Amino acid sequence: MHFDMTLILFLGFIAITLGITAWASRRSGSSASFFAANRQITAWQNGVAVAGDYMSAASFLGIAGLIAFFGYDGFLYSVGWLVAYLTVLLIVAEPLRNAGKYTMADVLAYRMNPRPVRAMASLSTLTVSTFYMIAQMIGAGSLVALLLKGSHISFTVAVSGVGVLMIVYVVFGGMLATTWVQIIKAVLLIAGTILLSVLVLAHFHFSFVEFFQAISQVTYHTPDGKVVVKDFMTPGLRFKLPYGPLELISLGVALIFGTAGLPHILVRFYTVPDAKTARYSVVWAMVIIGSFYIMTTFLGFGAATIVGRDFISKNGGTNMSAPLLAKVIAGDVFFAFISAIAFATILAVVAGLTISASTSFAHDFWTNVIHSGVERKPGEERLVARIAAFAVGAISITIAIILGPTANVAFLVALAFAVAASANLPVIVFSIYWKRFNTSGAVCGLLFGLIGSIVLILIGPSIMGIDAATVVGAARHPIQHVPIFPLENPGILSVPIGFAGAILGTLLGKKDPHAIQRFEELEVRANTGLGSEKATAH
Amino acid sequence: MATLKTTDDNPNLEKTKWDRVQEMDEFRLLILAKKEFVVPATVFFVVYYFALPVLVGYAPAFMSRKVLGPVNIAYLFALSQFFMAWGIAFAYVSAAKRFDKFGAHILETLKREGYDDKQDGKRGL
């Protein structure tokens, strides 16, 4: 019964978002409106949309599951996702808004030789966005398999459905429709999370003491049937020595430096009228994202104490912790509601990824690298972006279906953050703040960061490992060898590699008087908003 | 390249304009004021944040100490990170009001001296 209910709720969400897309499509008649929603999004709207763009299924289902199974160590995950926004707020958002037009590459191209820099930045953007997207889509497919067990909706149908919807949002509705899909999703996600949290607290008679006491004595069975009682407030249930703490620090590095280099987050700051609005929108996003991650305490620990590890293991595993909590605490209808929110969550994130990838392809690669910065006929950039969105969507659907529901996708997300932190962030920061920075520095920084991240992941435990003969299919490590690099997340090493590449490339390259002169202009522009892109009427 | 030529197309107007702001005392003050806030704030939040995984990873016994009923130091420190982030964000917003005033004043001076901001809204990109 519950999957019919989920389906009805989800169809309702689709109907509303398609309605918005139809409305937005009538208003997106220019490039500024298609790529940047005419720069008329307000601070709170953009803040909510950033939150909707950012809080993925990994946050909602993944972290709740980690806390349910590993207690405090899972909650540690939550912290970095918010603190990372300080980098966005203090260092990147305002200069980016003032100096750029549609993509992060605009800021690099402002000072450097635009063709090589844009080509590299576009490659890096497409890498981050498509890897992240494939992870999300496999997540969506697996989720359907779990949530709608017994229904006739298969992994392939679910992946294709999500893919087709995101293509429709982006191709027809552009940035305006994407923004509103993200806003609605964020509101639903927060509403669902608050409701679940209140229900968990009600279960403990609204007593924090009772709640935390229950967390201190969580009972479950080990695979060989022994009864274990553990204090879930204690650190170290997941991250054990020797590499556990390093893994945590490395993840922290990737989050703190990577969030401010995620192309789908950065493009959101071009949708607001000015830098001041961009600043306020980051603060809005921080309030929402922070509240959400604090509430993962109730979702995760609630699942650990009320539902229990044993029951979750038998009914779909870690990722099902939050939906199962809803089911146990409030019944099938609420389970359906939470499941529908999980789908909406994935849809909004993939739409954001699609528009940032296709904008970068059209604006950076097509118009500026191939055609020297001039549109050959009006509307060409938009047309190319629409075709690119279609292609990116089709490629992601195909790869997700080939990899299948059992593929280990955590490393794809780690890769996206590592590339954003190691390739994108160093060159963004140096472009804005380092006078001597030049074209060879930018190209080397992007190249070192990109290659460094990819190689370290390829030789790390996500790809390399020795499996027992009982492990079969997609769950097996692709390379049967002891991992050469011990950490799943390469940030701790790849971020310094990216910075080193940018510095070395700059110092080995010639001093570039043009880049230095343009730095003076960029400094004025970034700090005063002089000459920045203005909001347009529609 | 359209991007490269703009400055050369109209060297007098363009160069004077950016240079004019660069040589204003107010602009130097603005850059300085921003640095005075952003640099210490960034150093502080990076150190405060990485203290969490370092302490949890390498001093788990200390972090497991219960200080508030069943709640231990580790959880309180993790929770404090959220309020630290919000605190810095709000402090920045209030400090930035001063930066905005500097900025507005600089643009006013420019306008008074005969520069039209709209004229080169599209330049450079």
Boltz contact constraints between the chains, C-beta under 6 A:
constraints:
  - contact:
      token1: [A, 72]
      token2: [B, 74]
      max_distance: 6.0
  - contact:
      token1: [A, 79]
      token2: [B, 78]
      max_distance: 6.0
  - contact:
      token1: [A, 79]
      token2: [B, 81]
      max_distance: 6.0
  - contact:
      token1: [A, 82]
      token2: [B, 82]
      max_distance: 6.0
  - contact:
      token1: [A, 82]
      token2: [B, 85]
      max_distance: 6.0
  - contact:
      token1: [A, 83]
      token2: [B, 49]
      max_distance: 6.0
  - contact:
      token1: [A, 83]
      token2: [B, 81]
      max_distance: 6.0
  - contact:
      token1: [A, 83]
      token2: [B, 85]
      max_distance: 6.0
  - contact:
      token1: [A, 86]
      token2: [B, 45]
      max_distance: 6.0
  - contact:
      token1: [A, 86]
      token2: [B, 85]
      max_distance: 6.0
  - contact:
      token1: [A, 86]
      token2: [B, 88]
      max_distance: 6.0
  - contact:
      token1: [A, 89]
      token2: [B, 89]
      max_distance: 6.0
  - contact:
      token1: [A, 90]
      token2: [B, 38]
      max_distance: 6.0
  - contact:
      token1: [A, 90]
      token2: [B, 41]
      max_distance: 6.0
  - contact:
      token1: [A, 90]
      token2: [B, 42]
      max_distance: 6.0
  - contact:
      token1: [A, 101]
      token2: [B, 125]
      max_distance: 6.0
  - contact:
      token1: [A, 106]
      token2: [B, 125]
      max_distance: 6.0
  - contact:
      token1: [A, 114]
      token2: [B, 3]
      max_distance: 6.0
  - contact:
      token1: [A, 209]
      token2: [B, 69]
      max_distance: 6.0
  - contact:
      token1: [A, 212]
      token2: [B, 70]
      max_distance: 6.0
  - contact:
      token1: [A, 212]
      token2: [B, 71]
      max_distance: 6.0
  - contact:
      token1: [A, 213]
      token2: [B, 70]
      max_distance: 6.0
  - contact:
      token1: [A, 216]
      token2: [B, 70]
      max_distance: 6.0
  - contact:
      token1: [A, 233]
      token2: [B, 72]
      max_distance: 6.0
  - contact:
      token1: [A, 233]
      token2: [B, 75]
      max_distance: 6.0
  - contact:
      token1: [A, 234]
      token2: [B, 64]
      max_distance: 6.0
  - contact:
      token1: [A, 235]
      token2: [B, 56]
      max_distance: 6.0
  - contact:
      token1: [A, 235]
      token2: [B, 60]
      max_distance: 6.0
  - contact:
      token1: [A, 235]
      token2: [B, 63]
      max_distance: 6.0
  - contact:
      token1: [A, 235]
      token2: [B, 74]
      max_distance: 6.0
  - contact:
      token1: [A, 236]
      token2: [B, 60]
      max_distance: 6.0
  - contact:
      token1: [A, 245]
      token2: [B, 57]
      max_distance: 6.0
  - contact:
      token1: [A, 245]
      token2: [B, 58]
      max_distance: 6.0
  - contact:
      token1: [A, 248]
      token2: [B, 53]
      max_distance: 6.0
  - contact:
      token1: [A, 248]
      token2: [B, 57]
      max_distance: 6.0
  - contact:
      token1: [A, 249]
      token2: [B, 53]
      max_distance: 6.0
  - contact:
      token1: [A, 252]
      token2: [B, 53]
      max_distance: 6.0
  - contact:
      token1: [A, 283]
      token2: [B, 89]
      max_distance: 6.0
  - contact:
      token1: [A, 283]
      token2: [B, 93]
      max_distance: 6.0
  - contact:
      token1: [A, 286]
      token2: [B, 89]
      max_distance: 6.0
  - contact:
      token1: [A, 290]
      token2: [B, 82]
      max_distance: 6.0
  - contact:
      token1: [A, 294]
      token2: [B, 82]
      max_distance: 6.0
  - contact:
      token1: [A, 373]
      token2: [B, 2]
      max_distance: 6.0
  - contact:
      token1: [A, 373]
      token2: [B, 3]
      max_distance: 6.0
  - contact:
      token1: [A, 520]
      token2: [B, 18]
      max_distance: 6.0
  - contact:
      token1: [A, 520]
      token2: [B, 22]
      max_distance: 6.0
  - contact:
      token1: [A, 521]
      token2: [B, 18]
      max_distance: 6.0
  - contact:
      token1: [A, 524]
      token2: [B, 18]
      max_distance: 6.0
  - contact:
      token1: [A, 524]
      token2: [B, 21]
      max_distance: 6.0
  - contact:
      token1: [A, 527]
      token2: [B, 30]
      max_distance: 6.0
  - contact:
      token1: [A, 528]
      token2: [B, 103]
      max_distance: 6.0
  - contact:
      token1: [A, 528]
      token2: [B, 106]
      max_distance: 6.0
  - contact:
      token1: [A, 531]
      token2: [B, 120]
      max_distance: 6.0
  - contact:
      token1: [A, 534]
      token2: [B, 121]
      max_distance: 6.0
